[in-house]
Amino acid sequence: MFQKFKDMVLLSYAIPGVEEGEAMSTGTLTQAIDILIGGVGKVGKTTFIRTISQYTDNAHSDGWFTGQVQIDEGLDAHFIEPPATPYFDFHWQRDLIADADVHGMIVVCDSTRPDNFGEMIAILETIRAFHPDMPCVLAANKQDQTQAWSAEDIRVALGIPDSIPVMPCIATDLNSVGNVVVRVLEEIWRA
């Protein structure tokens, strides 16, 4: 099932913090790439993680939802979704992003709900304020719905800089989610 996803990942990139060939040649070292999955409530973050992950865990007492996929023998991607809040809490989001110790971030937005675009922009601006060099991708979810704004329309209308890739996404589709994950991995390896 995940072979196609594995084939999509360009393993010729250097893995940050690992000497070239070390992870593959020893067979004992597994490099974990931690990716925070953020966004406002009800945009498809949990579905995104469930679609791409081989293993998920929502048994954390503090409400965190996690997933994991093995990309290759020596490389795993860990997806981390913070607990949902009943309403958008800018202070909580700011503190979470400020303290984030991850390799990259994927912000998921519901491209059918432009009324939430302002909150999504606030998240992107907060990421850039605290982590200007953090690899970050915006996943414009629900692209399979007729009222969805295209990824390019979202970029242009909201003035999202080219340094933040905006990717079309359908959180229930493995290929679509895989494309977003591959893009954030490429951004991580370029950083």
C-alpha positions in Angstrom: 0.0 0.0 0.0 2.7 2.4 0.9 5.2 1.4 -1.8 3.8 4.1 -4.1 4.2 6.7 -1.4 7.8 5.4 -0.7 8.6 5.6 -4.4 7.4 9.3 -4.4 9.9 10.3 -1.8 13.2 11.4 -3.2 15.7 9.7 -1.0 18.7 11.2 -2.8 18.3 14.3 -0.6 20.6 14.5 2.5 18.8 13.8 5.7 19.5 16.6 8.2 21.7 15.5 11.1 22.7 12.2 9.5 25.9 11.5 7.7 25.4 10.5 4.0 24.5 6.8 3.7 24.6 6.3 7.5 20.9 5.5 7.9 20.8 3.1 5.0 24.1 1.3 5.5 23.9 0.5 9.2 20.4 -0.8 9.2 20.2 0.1 12.9 19.7 3.9 12.8 16.2 5.2 12.1 16.0 8.9 11.4 12.6 10.4 12.5 11.3 13.5 10.7 8.8 15.3 13.0 6.1 17.2 11.2 3.5 19.3 13.0 0.0 19.3 11.3 -1.7 22.5 12.2 -4.8 24.5 11.3 -8.1 25.6 12.7 -10.7 23.1 13.8 -12.6 20.8 11.4 -10.4 21.3 8.4 -9.2 17.7 8.0 -6.0 17.5 10.0 -6.9 14.1 11.7 -8.1 12.7 8.4 -4.9 13.8 6.8 -2.8 12.0 9.4 -5.0 8.8 9.3 -4.7 8.7 5.5 -0.9 8.8 5.3 0.0 6.9 8.5 0.6 3.2 9.0 0.2 3.7 12.8 -1.9 6.3 14.6 -2.4 7.0 18.3 -5.0 9.2 19.9 -4.6 7.7 23.4 -2.5 10.7 24.7 -4.1 12.0 27.9 -3.4 15.6 26.8 -5.3 15.3 23.5 -2.4 15.1 21.0 -3.1 12.9 17.9 -0.1 11.3 16.2 0.7 9.2 13.2 3.7 7.5 11.8 4.8 6.1 8.4 8.0 4.3 7.5 9.3 5.9 4.4 12.3 3.6 4.1 14.2 1.2 6.4 16.0 4.1 8.0 13.5 6.9 7.7 10.2 7.5 9.5 7.9 10.5 9.3 6.0 11.3 12.5 2.9 13.5 12.2 1.8 15.5 15.3 -1.6 17.2 15.6 -2.1 19.4 18.7 -5.3 19.0 20.7 -8.3 20.7 19.2 -9.7 23.8 20.9 -13.4 24.6 20.8 -12.6 27.9 19.2 -9.7 29.6 17.6 -7.4 30.7 20.4 -4.6 32.8 19.0 -2.6 32.9 22.3 -2.6 29.1 22.6 -1.6 28.7 18.9 1.1 31.3 19.3 2.6 29.5 22.3 2.4 26.1 20.6 4.1 27.4 17.5 6.8 29.3 19.5 7.7 26.1 21.4 7.5 23.8 18.4 10.5 21.5 18.1 9.8 19.9 14.7 11.5 19.7 11.4 8.6 21.1 9.4 4.9 22.1 9.5 1.9 21.4 7.3 -1.0 23.9 7.8 -4.2 22.4 6.6 -7.0 24.7 5.5 -10.5 24.0 4.3 -10.6 25.5 0.9 -14.4 25.6 0.9 -14.5 27.9 4.0 -13.1 31.3 3.1 -14.5 32.6 6.4 -11.6 30.7 8.1 -8.8 32.0 5.8 -8.0 34.9 8.2 -7.3 32.4 11.0 -5.2 30.3 8.7 -3.2 33.4 7.6 -2.6 34.2 11.3 -1.2 30.7 11.8 1.2 31.1 8.8 2.3 34.5 10.0 2.9 33.2 13.5 5.0 30.4 12.1 7.1 32.9 10.1 7.5 35.2 13.1 8.8 32.5 15.4 10.5 30.2 12.9 11.4 32.2 9.8 13.4 29.3 8.3 10.9 26.5 9.3 9.9 24.5 6.2 6.1 24.9 5.9 3.5 23.9 3.4 -0.1 25.0 3.2 -2.4 22.1 2.2 -5.6 23.5 0.6 -7.9 20.6 1.6 -11.3 19.5 0.1 -10.2 20.2 -3.5 -12.7 17.5 -4.6 -15.6 19.8 -3.7 -17.1 22.2 -6.3 -17.0 25.3 -4.1 -13.3 24.8 -3.2 -10.9 27.7 -3.9 -7.9 26.4 -5.9 -4.5 26.4 -4.3 -3.3 29.1 -6.6 -6.5 31.3 -6.0 -5.8 31.0 -2.2 -2.1 32.0 -2.7 -3.0 35.0 -4.9 -6.0 36.2 -2.9 -4.3 36.0 0.4 -0.9 37.2 -0.7 0.9 34.0 0.5 4.6 34.3 -0.4 6.2 31.9 -2.8 8.4 30.7 0.1 5.3 28.8 1.4 4.2 26.1 -1.1 0.4 26.0 -1.4 -0.6 22.5 -2.4 -4.0 21.1 -3.5 -5.1 18.4 -1.2 -7.9 15.8 -0.6 -7.3 14.5 3.0 -9.0 11.2 2.2 -6.8 10.5 -0.8 -3.4 8.8 -0.2 -1.8 10.2 -3.4 -3.0 13.7 -2.7 -1.8 13.6 1.0 1.4 11.9 -0.2 2.2 14.8 -2.6 1.9 17.3 0.3 4.1 15.2 2.6 6.7 14.7 -0.2 6.7 18.5 -0.7 7.3 19.3 3.0 10.1 16.6 3.1 11.7 18.3 0.1 11.5 21.6 1.9 13.0 20.0 5.0 15.9 18.5 3.1 16.6 21.8 1.3 16.7 23.8 4.6 
